[in-house]
Amino acid sequence: MKKNCWEVKDCGKCTTMLADDACPVCKEDKLDGIHGGVKGGRACWVIPHTKCGGSTQGLLSSKFIMCMECDFYNMVRQEEQESFQTAATILSILRQ
């Protein structure tokens, strides 16, 4: 089974997915199944206001460069290889 960001990063922000302080990744139903993940757990780099790194991150435009250097992002790219969905593709799903 493929791991989601909260499992790899062990952030604790998705233990109760409906909690008020849960990360937006845990609540993103539109991305359920992307890259084999639960909710947005394998597409966190396109979700605004994630709670990665101990603080709330901003919009895609302000966090994407940091995300591209993230070990989890690179793990997903490696695991998915040719089936990796680009940020543009995932964003189009979010906008539907």
Order of alpha helices (4+ residues) and beta strands (2+ residues): alpha-alpha-alpha-alpha
